[in-house]
Amino acid sequence: MKEYDITILGGGPGGYVAAIKAAQAGKSVALIEKEAIGGVCLNWGCIPTKALLKSAKVYENFKNAKSYGFKVDMDNVEIDFKKIMQRKNKAVKKLTSGVGYLLKKNKVDVYEGEGVAKDAHTVEVNDQTLKTAKLIIATGASPVVPPIDGLKEGLEKGYVLTSKGLLDIDKIPEKLAIVGGGVIGVEFAAIFNALGSKVTILEREDDILFEVDQDIKDQFKKKLKKDKIKVLTGATLKSVGESSLTYEEDGEDKTLDADRVLLSVGMKPNTKGLEALDLEMENGGIKTDNLLRTNIDDVYAIGDCNGKYLLAHVASKEGLVAVTDILGEKQQPMNYDHMPSGIYTFPEIAQVGLTEEKAKARGIDYKTSTFPITANGKALAEGQNIGMVKMIASKPYNEIIGVHILAEGATELISESVLGMALEATAADFAHAVHPHPTLSEMVHETAHGILDKPIHL
């Protein structure tokens, strides 16, 4: 029987970061992972999808070369999908091996297998029993599979796929149906639409991307339409076959042809092996406070399994907060209003803080400012014509409580606003800080001027 200061169930972005942080502090650490170090993000999510998006973007650039002064014979530009997938796999392998090296260097004991918590201080893995002073649960989440006719059979036969399966296909679908209009759905829509698939998104609710500010979303949906990505809202999936699916819209059953179906209707926490802990649940996830403590003493839950924000960087931050709390060091608890998010489409969406809808729901007295990408010199030079920045500030001091960006590179642009909000910056702080010209970041600067009075270049 081995004894550890901290045992972590799950080696994703939350688990491995927590393990390294704890080991750096001199703690003995066990990390248990049943599939692959790096979790969903590094192996089947963030990194592989971004590699595919880059390939898709390069192909898009070929198709639009004429507008930049180049003549390209598209009949002779071929997509080598096998090479695209090999490039994706190479990026994943390099990153996961790097994480493995860091764990080894920091002397974290890694166990390959499925851990079962017998109580708060005892974990079994591969017929071994580990005793631990503290337990961090970082078991992640898995795709929801609703009880719809033909869905389970489709997953077994391979014509219905989760995001993980879609990343391992050997050819580009001719017709791709995406069930679910959330982040995963629209990102894969962008990838395969750019590579030539005829893409249709089916969303049961009345709109897509619920967590995105409405003004940003309205512009983004215009881009989807321009790209000929069909979006069907209020469409309830009824059944799935090998080459088509049936959905209900406005009380009428309709059929859609599709040789592949992506199922992306949500995620559920992985709680297998945790039954003995009697953890309190909330909104489908393991309930935690802002220091990631569960209702069981000495047990923490980080990442997708707590159901708060299913984002890799949030999981990593939660891992750091949990370990710092275990170390007994003073720290700031999680502030989920300051967690940024990004949607990697064409163009990208990035946001931090409250949407205007959430500000209204909380009864906050606020003001907004927007700045269109068409008024930005760098965007004009690059040929960007769809996008905007929206800023939300609370009265009377104009403290920034939300920033939302639709633009190429939006996920890079948002970090300035993340830092600003962490420092409780006002619109005046953003406006007075000189931004280099010409850059897309000037849009943030101009939007802040709009909070104070009016943008200069609009």
CORVENUR-V889944 format. One record per backbone hydrogen bond with DSSP energy under -0.5 kcal/mol. NH is the residue of the N-H (numbers start at 1). CO is the residue of the C=O. E is the energy in kcal/mol with one decimal. If there is no record, write none. Layout:
# CORVENUR-V889944
NH	CO	E
NH	CO	E
This chain:
# CORVENUR-V889944
2	129	-1.2
4	131	-2.8
5	28	-1.1
6	28	-2.1
7	134	-2.2
8	30	-2.9
9	136	-2.6
10	8	-0.9
10	32	-3.1
12	138	-0.5
16	12	-2.9
18	14	-2.1
19	15	-2.2
20	16	-2.3
21	17	-2.5
22	18	-2.4
23	19	-2.4
24	20	-2.5
25	21	-1.0
26	23	-1.9
27	22	-2.1
30	6	-2.1
31	109	-3.1
32	8	-2.9
33	31	-0.5
33	111	-2.5
38	11	-3.1
39	36	-2.0
42	38	-1.7
43	39	-1.8
44	40	-2.7
45	40	-0.9
45	41	-0.9
47	41	-1.8
49	45	-2.2
50	46	-1.6
51	47	-2.0
52	48	-2.1
53	49	-2.6
54	50	-1.9
55	51	-1.7
56	52	-2.6
57	53	-2.5
58	54	-2.3
59	55	-1.9
60	56	-2.2
61	57	-2.2
62	58	-1.6
63	59	-2.0
64	60	-1.6
65	62	-1.4
67	64	-1.0
68	65	-1.6
69	66	-1.6
70	65	-1.9
72	70	-0.6
74	72	-1.2
76	73	-1.9
77	74	-1.1
78	76	-0.8
80	78	-0.7
81	79	-1.1
84	80	-2.0
85	81	-2.4
86	82	-2.0
87	83	-2.5
88	84	-2.0
89	85	-2.5
90	86	-2.2
91	87	-1.9
92	88	-2.0
93	89	-2.6
94	90	-2.1
95	91	-1.9
96	92	-2.7
97	93	-2.2
98	94	-1.5
99	95	-2.0
100	96	-2.2
101	97	-2.0
102	98	-2.0
103	99	-2.3
104	100	-2.1
105	101	-2.9
106	102	-2.0
107	104	-1.6
108	103	-2.6
109	29	-2.3
110	108	-0.7
111	31	-3.1
111	109	-0.5
112	110	-0.5
113	33	-1.6
113	111	-0.8
115	113	-0.6
116	124	-2.5
117	273	-2.6
118	116	-0.7
118	122	-2.3
119	122	-1.4
122	119	-1.2
123	130	-2.6
124	116	-2.9
125	128	-2.3
128	125	-1.8
130	123	-3.3
130	128	-0.5
131	2	-3.0
132	121	-2.1
133	4	-1.8
134	5	-1.5
135	298	-2.8
136	7	-2.7
137	135	-0.5
137	300	-3.3
138	9	-2.7
138	136	-0.6
142	268	-2.8
144	266	-2.7
146	144	-0.6
148	146	-2.2
149	238	-0.8
151	148	-2.2
152	148	-0.6
154	150	-2.1
155	151	-2.2
156	152	-1.9
157	153	-2.2
158	154	-1.6
159	154	-1.0
160	154	-1.8
161	261	-3.3
166	162	-2.3
167	163	-1.1
168	165	-1.7
169	166	-0.8
176	198	-2.1
177	175	-0.5
177	260	-2.4
178	200	-3.2
179	177	-0.6
179	262	-3.1
180	178	-0.9
180	202	-2.9
182	264	-0.5
186	182	-2.3
187	183	-2.2
188	184	-2.1
189	185	-1.9
190	186	-2.1
191	187	-2.0
192	188	-2.4
193	189	-2.1
194	190	-1.8
195	191	-1.4
196	193	-1.3
197	192	-3.1
198	174	-2.5
199	197	-0.8
200	176	-2.2
201	230	-3.3
202	178	-3.2
202	200	-0.5
203	201	-0.5
203	232	-3.0
209	181	-2.4
212	209	-1.8
217	213	-2.6
218	214	-2.7
219	215	-1.5
220	216	-2.3
221	217	-2.5
222	218	-1.1
223	219	-1.4
224	220	-2.1
225	221	-2.1
226	222	-2.3
227	223	-2.3
228	225	-1.5
229	224	-2.8
230	199	-2.0
230	228	-0.7
232	201	-3.4
232	230	-0.5
233	231	-0.6
234	203	-0.8
234	205	-2.9
235	203	-2.4
236	234	-0.6
236	248	-2.4
237	235	-0.6
238	246	-3.3
239	246	-1.7
240	149	-2.1
241	244	-3.2
245	256	-2.2
246	239	-2.7
247	254	-2.6
248	236	-3.0
249	252	-2.7
250	234	-0.6
252	249	-1.5
254	247	-3.4
256	245	-2.7
258	243	-2.3
259	175	-1.5
260	175	-1.5
261	159	-2.1
262	177	-2.9
263	161	-3.2
263	261	-0.6
264	179	-2.5
264	262	-0.7
268	142	-2.9
269	284	-0.6
270	140	-2.6
271	269	-0.8
274	271	-1.9
277	274	-1.9
278	275	-1.2
282	285	-3.4
285	282	-2.1
286	305	-2.4
287	280	-2.5
289	293	-1.6
292	289	-1.8
294	299	-2.4
297	295	-0.5
299	296	-1.8
300	135	-2.7
301	292	-1.8
302	137	-2.9
305	302	-0.7
306	303	-2.0
307	304	-1.4
311	309	-2.1
315	311	-2.2
316	312	-2.3
317	313	-2.0
318	314	-2.7
319	315	-2.2
320	316	-2.0
321	317	-2.5
322	318	-2.8
323	319	-2.2
324	320	-2.4
325	321	-2.1
326	322	-2.2
327	323	-2.3
328	325	-1.1
329	324	-2.0
334	290	-2.8
336	334	-0.5
338	335	-1.9
339	336	-1.2
340	338	-0.6
341	351	-2.4
343	349	-3.3
345	343	-1.6
347	345	-0.5
348	407	-1.0
349	343	-2.4
350	405	-2.4
351	341	-2.3
352	403	-2.1
354	401	-3.1
359	355	-2.2
360	356	-2.1
361	357	-2.1
362	358	-1.9
363	360	-1.5
364	359	-2.3
366	364	-0.7
367	393	-2.4
369	391	-1.9
371	389	-2.2
373	387	-2.3
375	372	-1.6
376	373	-1.8
380	376	-2.1
381	377	-2.3
382	378	-1.8
383	379	-1.0
383	380	-0.6
384	379	-2.5
388	406	-1.6
389	371	-2.0
390	404	-2.9
391	369	-2.8
392	402	-3.0
393	367	-2.6
394	399	-2.8
395	365	-2.9
398	394	-1.5
399	394	-1.0
400	425	-2.3
401	392	-2.8
402	392	-1.3
403	352	-2.5
404	390	-2.8
405	350	-3.2
406	388	-2.9
407	348	-1.9
410	407	-1.8
412	409	-1.2
413	409	-2.0
414	410	-1.6
415	412	-0.9
416	413	-0.9
417	414	-0.7
418	414	-1.8
419	415	-2.4
420	416	-2.3
421	417	-2.7
422	418	-2.0
423	419	-1.6
424	421	-1.6
425	420	-3.0
427	398	-2.1
430	426	-1.7
431	427	-2.7
432	428	-2.5
433	429	-1.1
434	432	-0.5
442	439	-0.9
443	440	-2.1
444	441	-1.0
445	441	-1.3
446	442	-2.9
447	443	-2.3
448	444	-2.0
449	445	-1.7
450	446	-1.6
451	447	-1.1
451	448	-0.5
452	448	-1.6
453	449	-3.3
458	455	-0.6
